[in-house]
Amino acid sequence: MQERSGLNIPIIYNTNGYENVETIKVLSGYIDVYLPDLKYYSNSLSKKYSNVDNYFVVATKAIKEMYKQVGTAKFNENGIIQKGIIIRHLILPNHLQNSKHILKWIKQNMPEDTYVSIMAQYFPTYKAKQDEYLYRKLNKKEYKEIENFLYTLNLQNGYMQELGEHEEEYVPKWEI
C-alpha cells in the first residue's frame, strides 16, 4: 500500500472572536487551530468600535467551545502550531483597564496551559485618527503597564509582541 503524499498542514480558523457557538460546534473536527481575538471586555467599547452588543459574552462562549474542541496549543519540532487555540488580544491606547479585564478573565476562566498572544501593534487609521482615545499608537508606559500586569497574573504560555514603530508601513495605500 502506497503512503499518501501531498499537502499536510493544519487548518487554521482566524476570527475576531464574535462567533455564534452553534457555528463553532458545526466546525468541530474540521479545524485544527483556532486563533480568536478577545477584543473588548466592556460592552460600551464593543458598541463604539465594532458596533456589536455583548461582544465579551458572545466571544468568551465561543472561545470556550474552541478550546473544548482543540485544547492547548501543540507545536511541531520546528515550533509551528499543529493543533490548539491561541487567544489574541490587541492592547488599545487609553484602554488599559479593558486589557487587564481580558487577561484576568483568561487567567480565571481558561485552563492554565492556554496560550495568549498580546499584540501591541495598534496604530490609528481612517476615523480612529479623530477618536479622542484611539488617535495615537500605544506608548511605552502603557505597554510596560500591561507587560507588568501580565507577569503578575503568571499566565504560563504565550507571547507579548514588542512595541513597534513602523506598523503603518505595512498597510496598503489604497487609491480611489
CYANA upper distance limits for C-alpha pairs under 8 A (distance plus 0.5 A):
  9 ILE  CA     82 GLN  CA      8.26
 10 PRO  CA     31 ILE  CA      8.20
 10 PRO  CA     32 ASP  CA      6.01
 10 PRO  CA     33 VAL  CA      7.33
 10 PRO  CA     81 ILE  CA      8.42
 10 PRO  CA     82 GLN  CA      6.08
 10 PRO  CA     83 LYS  CA      7.52
 11 ILE  CA     30 TYR  CA      7.84
 11 ILE  CA     31 ILE  CA      5.78
 11 ILE  CA     32 ASP  CA      5.65
 11 ILE  CA     33 VAL  CA      6.75
 12 ILE  CA     31 ILE  CA      6.67
 12 ILE  CA     32 ASP  CA      6.58
 12 ILE  CA     33 VAL  CA      5.16
 12 ILE  CA     34 TYR  CA      6.37
 12 ILE  CA     35 LEU  CA      7.74
 13 TYR  CA     31 ILE  CA      7.10
 13 TYR  CA     33 VAL  CA      6.70
 13 TYR  CA     34 TYR  CA      5.39
 13 TYR  CA     35 LEU  CA      6.52
 13 TYR  CA     36 PRO  CA      8.31
 14 ASN  CA     34 TYR  CA      6.73
 14 ASN  CA     35 LEU  CA      5.24
 14 ASN  CA     36 PRO  CA      6.50
 15 THR  CA     19 GLU  CA      8.48
 15 THR  CA     34 TYR  CA      8.26
 15 THR  CA     35 LEU  CA      6.67
 15 THR  CA     36 PRO  CA      5.28
 15 THR  CA     37 ASP  CA      6.80
 16 ASN  CA     36 PRO  CA      6.18
 16 ASN  CA     37 ASP  CA      5.28
 16 ASN  CA     38 LEU  CA      7.66
 16 ASN  CA     39 LYS  CA      8.19
 17 GLY  CA     36 PRO  CA      5.26
 17 GLY  CA     37 ASP  CA      5.45
 17 GLY  CA     38 LEU  CA      6.40
 17 GLY  CA     39 LYS  CA      8.33
 17 GLY  CA     58 VAL  CA      8.48
 17 GLY  CA     59 ALA  CA      5.36
 17 GLY  CA     60 THR  CA      8.29
 17 GLY  CA     62 ALA  CA      7.52
 17 GLY  CA     63 ILE  CA      7.58
 18 TYR  CA     55 TYR  CA      6.56
 18 TYR  CA     58 VAL  CA      6.42
 18 TYR  CA     59 ALA  CA      5.19
 18 TYR  CA     62 ALA  CA      7.98
 19 GLU  CA     23 THR  CA      7.60
 19 GLU  CA     24 ILE  CA      7.70
 19 GLU  CA     58 VAL  CA      7.08
 19 GLU  CA     59 ALA  CA      6.61
 19 GLU  CA     62 ALA  CA      6.35
 20 ASN  CA     24 ILE  CA      7.12
 20 ASN  CA     58 VAL  CA      7.47
 20 ASN  CA     62 ALA  CA      7.01
 21 VAL  CA     25 LYS  CA      6.69
 21 VAL  CA     58 VAL  CA      8.40
 21 VAL  CA     61 LYS  CA      7.12
 21 VAL  CA     62 ALA  CA      5.45
 21 VAL  CA     65 GLU  CA      7.36
 22 GLU  CA     26 VAL  CA      6.86
 23 THR  CA     27 LEU  CA      7.10
 24 ILE  CA     28 SER  CA      7.21
 24 ILE  CA     62 ALA  CA      7.28
 24 ILE  CA     65 GLU  CA      7.48
 24 ILE  CA     66 MET  CA      7.38
 25 LYS  CA     65 GLU  CA      7.75
 27 LEU  CA     31 ILE  CA      6.86
 28 SER  CA     69 GLN  CA      6.76
 29 GLY  CA     69 GLN  CA      8.10
 31 ILE  CA     70 VAL  CA      8.44
 32 ASP  CA     70 VAL  CA      6.98
 32 ASP  CA     82 GLN  CA      7.26
 32 ASP  CA     83 LYS  CA      5.27
 32 ASP  CA     84 GLY  CA      6.94
 33 VAL  CA     70 VAL  CA      7.41
 33 VAL  CA     73 ALA  CA      8.30
 33 VAL  CA     81 ILE  CA      8.10
 33 VAL  CA     82 GLN  CA      7.37
 33 VAL  CA     83 LYS  CA      5.40
 33 VAL  CA     84 GLY  CA      5.40
 33 VAL  CA     85 ILE  CA      6.13
 34 TYR  CA     66 MET  CA      7.13
 34 TYR  CA     70 VAL  CA      8.30
 34 TYR  CA     84 GLY  CA      6.93
 34 TYR  CA     85 ILE  CA      5.24
 34 TYR  CA     86 ILE  CA      7.11
 35 LEU  CA     85 ILE  CA      6.44
 35 LEU  CA     86 ILE  CA      5.78
 35 LEU  CA     87 ILE  CA      6.46
 35 LEU  CA     88 ARG  CA      7.38
 36 PRO  CA     63 ILE  CA      7.53
 36 PRO  CA     85 ILE  CA      8.28
 36 PRO  CA     86 ILE  CA      7.48
 36 PRO  CA     87 ILE  CA      5.84
 36 PRO  CA     88 ARG  CA      6.60
 37 ASP  CA     87 ILE  CA      6.39
 37 ASP  CA     88 ARG  CA      5.09
 37 ASP  CA     89 HIS  CA      6.16
 37 ASP  CA     90 LEU  CA      8.42
 38 LEU  CA     56 PHE  CA      8.02
 38 LEU  CA     59 ALA  CA      7.28
 38 LEU  CA     60 THR  CA      8.20
 38 LEU  CA     87 ILE  CA      7.19
 38 LEU  CA     88 ARG  CA      6.54
 38 LEU  CA     89 HIS  CA      5.84
 38 LEU  CA    102 ILE  CA      7.69
 39 LYS  CA     56 PHE  CA      8.37
 39 LYS  CA     89 HIS  CA      6.25
 39 LYS  CA     90 LEU  CA      7.04
 39 LYS  CA    102 ILE  CA      8.40
 40 TYR  CA     45 LEU  CA      6.89
 40 TYR  CA     46 SER  CA      6.37
 40 TYR  CA     55 TYR  CA      7.22
 40 TYR  CA     56 PHE  CA      6.51
 40 TYR  CA     98 ASN  CA      6.88
 40 TYR  CA     99 SER  CA      8.30
 40 TYR  CA    102 ILE  CA      7.81
 41 TYR  CA     45 LEU  CA      8.26
 41 TYR  CA     46 SER  CA      8.45
 41 TYR  CA     55 TYR  CA      8.11
 41 TYR  CA     56 PHE  CA      5.81
 41 TYR  CA     98 ASN  CA      6.12
 41 TYR  CA     99 SER  CA      8.24
 41 TYR  CA    101 HIS  CA      6.84
 41 TYR  CA    102 ILE  CA      6.48
 42 SER  CA     46 SER  CA      7.04
 42 SER  CA     56 PHE  CA      7.69
 42 SER  CA     98 ASN  CA      7.23
 43 ASN  CA     47 LYS  CA      6.58
 43 ASN  CA     53 ASP  CA      6.83
 43 ASN  CA     54 ASN  CA      6.24
 43 ASN  CA     55 TYR  CA      7.06
 43 ASN  CA     56 PHE  CA      7.65
 44 SER  CA     48 LYS  CA      6.55
 45 LEU  CA     49 TYR  CA      6.37
 45 LEU  CA     50 SER  CA      8.27
 46 SER  CA     50 SER  CA      5.72
 46 SER  CA     51 ASN  CA      6.67
 46 SER  CA     52 VAL  CA      6.17
 46 SER  CA     53 ASP  CA      7.10
 46 SER  CA     54 ASN  CA      8.00
 46 SER  CA     55 TYR  CA      6.54
 47 LYS  CA     51 ASN  CA      4.71
 47 LYS  CA     52 VAL  CA      5.41
 47 LYS  CA     53 ASP  CA      6.34
 54 ASN  CA     58 VAL  CA      6.61
 55 TYR  CA     59 ALA  CA      6.29
 56 PHE  CA     60 THR  CA      6.40
 57 VAL  CA     61 LYS  CA      6.82
 58 VAL  CA     62 ALA  CA      6.86
 59 ALA  CA     63 ILE  CA      6.54
 60 THR  CA     64 LYS  CA      6.64
 61 LYS  CA     65 GLU  CA      6.95
 62 ALA  CA     66 MET  CA      6.71
 63 ILE  CA     67 TYR  CA      6.70
 64 LYS  CA     68 LYS  CA      6.67
 64 LYS  CA    110 MET  CA      8.09
 65 GLU  CA     69 GLN  CA      6.85
 66 MET  CA     70 VAL  CA      6.82
 66 MET  CA     71 GLY  CA      8.15
 66 MET  CA     85 ILE  CA      7.61
 67 TYR  CA     71 GLY  CA      5.16
 67 TYR  CA     72 THR  CA      7.57
 67 TYR  CA     84 GLY  CA      7.57
 67 TYR  CA     85 ILE  CA      6.68
 70 VAL  CA     83 LYS  CA      6.80
 70 VAL  CA     84 GLY  CA      5.12
 70 VAL  CA     85 ILE  CA      7.16
 71 GLY  CA     83 LYS  CA      8.19
 71 GLY  CA     84 GLY  CA      5.45
 71 GLY  CA     85 ILE  CA      6.97
 72 THR  CA     83 LYS  CA      8.09
 72 THR  CA     84 GLY  CA      5.29
 72 THR  CA     85 ILE  CA      6.46
 72 THR  CA    113 ASP  CA      6.88
 72 THR  CA    114 THR  CA      6.14
 72 THR  CA    115 TYR  CA      7.66
 73 ALA  CA     81 ILE  CA      7.11
 73 ALA  CA     82 GLN  CA      7.94
 73 ALA  CA     83 LYS  CA      6.08
 73 ALA  CA     84 GLY  CA      4.31
 73 ALA  CA     85 ILE  CA      5.84
 73 ALA  CA     86 ILE  CA      7.21
 73 ALA  CA    114 THR  CA      7.77
 73 ALA  CA    115 TYR  CA      7.18
 74 LYS  CA     81 ILE  CA      6.21
 74 LYS  CA     82 GLN  CA      6.20
 74 LYS  CA     83 LYS  CA      5.77
 74 LYS  CA     84 GLY  CA      6.56
 75 PHE  CA     79 GLY  CA      5.67
 75 PHE  CA     80 ILE  CA      5.60
 75 PHE  CA     81 ILE  CA      4.68
 75 PHE  CA     82 GLN  CA      5.88
 75 PHE  CA     83 LYS  CA      7.73
 76 ASN  CA     80 ILE  CA      5.92
 76 ASN  CA     81 ILE  CA      6.90
 76 ASN  CA     82 GLN  CA      6.97
 85 ILE  CA    114 THR  CA      7.84
 85 ILE  CA    115 TYR  CA      7.38
 86 ILE  CA    114 THR  CA      7.54
 86 ILE  CA    115 TYR  CA      5.37
 86 ILE  CA    116 VAL  CA      5.94
 86 ILE  CA    117 SER  CA      7.15
 86 ILE  CA    158 GLY  CA      8.49
 87 ILE  CA    114 THR  CA      8.43
 87 ILE  CA    115 TYR  CA      6.88
 87 ILE  CA    116 VAL  CA      5.33
 87 ILE  CA    117 SER  CA      6.58
 88 ARG  CA    116 VAL  CA      6.32
 88 ARG  CA    117 SER  CA      5.09
 88 ARG  CA    118 ILE  CA      6.41
 88 ARG  CA    119 MET  CA      7.60
 89 HIS  CA     99 SER  CA      8.04
 89 HIS  CA    102 ILE  CA      8.45
 89 HIS  CA    116 VAL  CA      8.20
 89 HIS  CA    117 SER  CA      6.81
 89 HIS  CA    118 ILE  CA      5.55
 89 HIS  CA    119 MET  CA      6.40
 90 LEU  CA     99 SER  CA      8.43
 90 LEU  CA    118 ILE  CA      6.55
 90 LEU  CA    119 MET  CA      5.06
 90 LEU  CA    120 ALA  CA      6.54
 90 LEU  CA    121 GLN  CA      8.00
 90 LEU  CA    122 TYR  CA      7.52
 91 ILE  CA     95 HIS  CA      7.98
 91 ILE  CA     96 LEU  CA      7.52
 91 ILE  CA     99 SER  CA      6.59
 91 ILE  CA    118 ILE  CA      7.68
 91 ILE  CA    119 MET  CA      6.69
 91 ILE  CA    120 ALA  CA      6.14
 91 ILE  CA    122 TYR  CA      7.63
 91 ILE  CA    138 LEU  CA      8.09
 92 LEU  CA     96 LEU  CA      7.40
 92 LEU  CA     99 SER  CA      8.29
 92 LEU  CA    120 ALA  CA      8.41
 92 LEU  CA    122 TYR  CA      7.07
 92 LEU  CA    134 LEU  CA      7.67
 92 LEU  CA    138 LEU  CA      7.17
 93 PRO  CA    122 TYR  CA      8.49
 93 PRO  CA    133 TYR  CA      7.20
 93 PRO  CA    134 LEU  CA      6.55
 93 PRO  CA    136 ARG  CA      7.56
 93 PRO  CA    137 LYS  CA      6.90
 93 PRO  CA    138 LEU  CA      5.35
 93 PRO  CA    139 ASN  CA      7.93
 93 PRO  CA    142 GLU  CA      7.73
 94 ASN  CA    133 TYR  CA      6.20
 94 ASN  CA    134 LEU  CA      7.76
 95 HIS  CA     99 SER  CA      7.43
 95 HIS  CA    133 TYR  CA      8.38
 96 LEU  CA    100 LYS  CA      6.74
 96 LEU  CA    142 GLU  CA      7.61
 96 LEU  CA    146 ILE  CA      7.59
 97 GLN  CA    101 HIS  CA      6.64
 98 ASN  CA    102 ILE  CA      6.80
 99 SER  CA    103 LEU  CA      6.67
 99 SER  CA    146 ILE  CA      7.92
100 LYS  CA    104 LYS  CA      6.48
100 LYS  CA    146 ILE  CA      7.65
100 LYS  CA    149 PHE  CA      7.68
101 HIS  CA    105 TRP  CA      6.56
102 ILE  CA    106 ILE  CA      6.86
103 LEU  CA    107 LYS  CA      6.77
103 LEU  CA    150 LEU  CA      7.70
103 LEU  CA    153 LEU  CA      8.49
104 LYS  CA    108 GLN  CA      6.64
104 LYS  CA    153 LEU  CA      7.67
105 TRP  CA    109 ASN  CA      6.20
105 TRP  CA    110 MET  CA      8.28
106 ILE  CA    110 MET  CA      5.79
107 LYS  CA    111 PRO  CA      8.23
107 LYS  CA    112 GLU  CA      7.45
107 LYS  CA    153 LEU  CA      7.45
107 LYS  CA    155 LEU  CA      6.97
110 MET  CA    114 THR  CA      7.05
112 GLU  CA    155 LEU  CA      7.59
112 GLU  CA    156 GLN  CA      7.18
113 ASP  CA    156 GLN  CA      6.67
113 ASP  CA    157 ASN  CA      6.62
114 THR  CA    156 GLN  CA      8.16
114 THR  CA    157 ASN  CA      6.80
114 THR  CA    158 GLY  CA      8.42
115 TYR  CA    156 GLN  CA      8.19
115 TYR  CA    157 ASN  CA      5.24
115 TYR  CA    158 GLY  CA      5.20
115 TYR  CA    159 TYR  CA      8.42
116 VAL  CA    157 ASN  CA      6.97
116 VAL  CA    158 GLY  CA      4.98
116 VAL  CA    159 TYR  CA      6.82
117 SER  CA    158 GLY  CA      6.00
117 SER  CA    159 TYR  CA      5.26
117 SER  CA    160 MET  CA      6.44
117 SER  CA    161 GLN  CA      8.00
118 ILE  CA    158 GLY  CA      8.39
118 ILE  CA    159 TYR  CA      6.62
118 ILE  CA    160 MET  CA      5.18
118 ILE  CA    161 GLN  CA      6.55
119 MET  CA    160 MET  CA      6.81
119 MET  CA    161 GLN  CA      5.65
119 MET  CA    162 GLU  CA      8.44
120 ALA  CA    138 LEU  CA      7.49
120 ALA  CA    143 TYR  CA      7.80
120 ALA  CA    160 MET  CA      8.26
120 ALA  CA    161 GLN  CA      6.29
120 ALA  CA    162 GLU  CA      7.13
120 ALA  CA    163 LEU  CA      6.03
120 ALA  CA    164 GLY  CA      7.75
121 GLN  CA    137 LYS  CA      8.34
121 GLN  CA    138 LEU  CA      8.23
121 GLN  CA    161 GLN  CA      8.22
121 GLN  CA    163 LEU  CA      7.10
121 GLN  CA    164 GLY  CA      6.60
121 GLN  CA    167 GLU  CA      6.93
122 TYR  CA    137 LYS  CA      6.37
122 TYR  CA    138 LEU  CA      7.13
122 TYR  CA    167 GLU  CA      8.43
123 PHE  CA    136 ARG  CA      6.80
123 PHE  CA    137 LYS  CA      5.17
123 PHE  CA    138 LEU  CA      7.97
123 PHE  CA    167 GLU  CA      7.74
123 PHE  CA    168 GLU  CA      7.48
124 PRO  CA    128 ALA  CA      5.70
124 PRO  CA    129 LYS  CA      5.81
124 PRO  CA    134 LEU  CA      6.85
124 PRO  CA    135 TYR  CA      6.16
124 PRO  CA    136 ARG  CA      6.39
124 PRO  CA    137 LYS  CA      7.11
125 THR  CA    129 LYS  CA      6.33
127 LYS  CA    131 ASP  CA      7.34
128 ALA  CA    134 LEU  CA      6.08
128 ALA  CA    135 TYR  CA      6.06
129 LYS  CA    134 LEU  CA      7.19
129 LYS  CA    135 TYR  CA      4.71
129 LYS  CA    136 ARG  CA      7.59
130 GLN  CA    134 LEU  CA      8.23
130 GLN  CA    135 TYR  CA      6.28
131 ASP  CA    135 TYR  CA      5.81
138 LEU  CA    142 GLU  CA      6.96
138 LEU  CA    143 TYR  CA      7.27
138 LEU  CA    163 LEU  CA      8.37
139 ASN  CA    143 TYR  CA      6.74
140 LYS  CA    144 LYS  CA      6.51
140 LYS  CA    163 LEU  CA      7.88
141 LYS  CA    145 GLU  CA      6.68
142 GLU  CA    146 ILE  CA      6.92
143 TYR  CA    147 GLU  CA      6.63
143 TYR  CA    163 LEU  CA      7.60
144 LYS  CA    148 ASN  CA      6.52
145 GLU  CA    149 PHE  CA      6.67
146 ILE  CA    150 LEU  CA      6.51
147 GLU  CA    151 TYR  CA      6.95
147 GLU  CA    160 MET  CA      8.11
148 ASN  CA    152 THR  CA      6.83
149 PHE  CA    153 LEU  CA      6.86
150 LEU  CA    154 ASN  CA      7.05
150 LEU  CA    155 LEU  CA      7.31
151 TYR  CA    155 LEU  CA      7.48
166 HIS  CA    170 TYR  CA      8.36
167 GLU  CA    171 VAL  CA      8.03
